[in-house]
Amino acid sequence: MSTTLDLHTHSEASEDSRAPVEAYLNWIKLRRAERPLDGIVLTEHRQFNRNADYRHLEDKFGVMVLRASEVETNYGHVLVYGVNDDILKRFDFANVRLDAQELINEVARMGGIAVPCHPGRPNIGLYEHYQNKPSLENVIAVEVLNGGSRKGEDERSAELVQRYGYSAIGGSDSHLVSLIGLCATRFAAEIRSIDDLVQELKNGAYEPVDFRPRRKPVPHAEAVVTR
């Protein structure tokens, strides 16, 4: 049984988002035909709320809610999955200058996984940093589809996947309710917990999926023949 998750979302807990978690889940329930999500992962900026409990909302809407974090490093922004007490003791997520290589290595050692997000984005993406810094070691996956990407950004992310052999994920990077699920990740396995997610990201089969509406081509008017 496969599982499709939006691996990159921001609720009103992030300072630049006004999206309540309940509104996200209601939107997903109403629009499952066009964005068939089984769940979302909340990746709030520079924080992790270990006490948040969304089980009542999961039961109400039939959508799984997992928690992770988006942190800032000297190689750009990174999603951290499998956050636990050891990781929180080791790293100050509010620090906007975390060492990316140290983060990747230590998070893996302590049972999680660190995934660079929107790597094709200027300034805060991996691609630009790789132009003048050594490539990072032990990167397993990067976010190759991001719902907030501008023209050319996802293409640069795909270049990294091809060049370095990274696995690829997708996420909406939603800060508004209507953007939830625009991009997501389809896992071959069933995922029921954050531990399942970390295990599958490290060793499993998955692919990014794009639910963004395609623009219809503008019809060209037939040439008028004059005599």
Stockholm file with secondary structure:
# STOCKHOLM 1.0

chainA/1-227         MSTTLDLHTHSEASEDSRAPVEAYLNWIKLRRAERPLDGIVLTEHRQFNRNADYRHLEDKFGVMVLRASEVETNYGHVLVYGVNDDILKRFDFANVRLDAQELINEVARMGGIAVPCHPGRPNIGLYEHYQNKPSLENVIAVEVLNGGSRKGEDERSAELVQRYGYSAIGGSDSHLVSLIGLCATRFAAEIRSIDDLVQELKNGAYEPVDFRPRRKPVPHAEAVVTR
#=GR chainA/1-227 SS CCEEEEEEECCTTSTTCCCCHHHHHHHHHHTTTTSCCSEEEEEEETCCCTTCCCHHHHHHHTCEEEEEEEEEETTEEEEEESCCHHHHHHCCTTCTTBCHHHHHHHHHHTTCEEEECSTTSTTTSHHHHTTTSCCCSSCCEEEEEETTCCTTHHHHHHHHHHHHCCEEEEECCBSSGGGTTSEEEEESSCCCSHHHHHHHHHHSCEEEEECCCCCCCCCCCCCCCCC
#=GC SS_cons         CCEEEEEEECCTTSTTCCCCHHHHHHHHHHTTTTSCCSEEEEEEETCCCTTCCCHHHHHHHTCEEEEEEEEEETTEEEEEESCCHHHHHHCCTTCTTBCHHHHHHHHHHTTCEEEECSTTSTTTSHHHHTTTSCCCSSCCEEEEEETTCCTTHHHHHHHHHHHHCCEEEEECCBSSGGGTTSEEEEESSCCCSHHHHHHHHHHSCEEEEECCCCCCCCCCCCCCCCC
//
